[in-house]
């Protein structure tokens, strides 16, 4: 078992070092004279070494209670360190079972390259990079032995450019754009270039957002990709604690959604929650709880509840209610007529100001892990990451996009 632990450590030291370790130590480790054993704060130690020791114990006959599923044991160990692991299990399993091609539109950024490496090494699919000719050199500097094995699309020399310009010009010619405008966008704008590649079927999903604000990136994406038919695009933030998982929407796009739009957002968010293994209990949030206090901006929230009544949806929902009533069982007990059987796990916000502010405050100040925003409702699978995203957060969004969870 000691040998198994030593061999697992030796193998781990030769793998790509997670970004969390680089941030903690202020240096990017690669295997060599200065780095021959993983650092104590490497999060992978928690899952890899115990599994190796347990397998050796079983193989040698020392273990009296064999572990029948080592992969499940490994997932359980990861969940102890990071509660988001258990929440994302279905997404990771789906991505591994059906690997997809995910386009990383900002392939010249180091954090994006680290995410692409982790995505490929994890077996989640094939990363498709957008960048210039020096991307292989950048990959090599990150410890990739075979950088040419990564698919790279460069607008300066891609044979697809004429076809891409034709596609974009046909789409935009009646919206005030000349052909040379489309040529310029294809050649110079990585988001436009990547989105057109996605539309042409060169990838199954796209990740972007690191170099530009969410709103700016969304405008560029919308030039190329439309909302799915009959759908409203919106964003979901996922808050994960040790004992709870909460979905919050719409946190990114619709400033003052109508009653119909609020109902659509609730239905689609409930569907995402179910894809991730959660039975949705939806609360339409407000400063008011069932009319107390009275206000001028409550009718569309109440009307959204009525819309869901008419649609006869197959999940619990209630509103309007304040956050403490939605999340605290003692507060909810004061309203015995409420239709929620327990604390809400899907929170539908009344407007973009409250939603976006809440999500960002929770990310910066809260104790929960925050995933997202996840973009849903587009005709193609596109995820726009926050500019401050780490490599592991980009991998998570890529997995959610590739696994069909966020769509």
Secondary structure, 3 states (H helix, E strand, C coil): CHHHHHHHHHHHHCCCCCHHHHHHHCCCCCCECCECCCCCCCCCHHHHHHHHHHHHHHHHCCCCCCCCCHHHHHHHHHHHHCCHHHHCHHHHHHHHHCCEEEEECCCCCHHHHHHHHHHHHCCCEEEEEECCCCHHHHHHHCCCCCHHHCEEECCCCCCCHHHHHHHHHHHHHHHCCCHHHHHHHHHHCHHHHHHHHHHCCCCCEEEECCCCCHHHHHHHHHHHCCECCCCCCEEEEEEECCCCEEEEECCCCCCCCCHHHHHHHHHHHHHHHHHCCCCCEEEEECCCECCECCCCCCHHHHHHHHHHHHHCCCCEEEEEECHHHHHCHHHHCCCCCCCCCCCCCEEECCCHHHHHHHHHHHHHHCCCEEEEEEEECECCEEEECCCCCCHHHHHHHHHHHHCCCCC
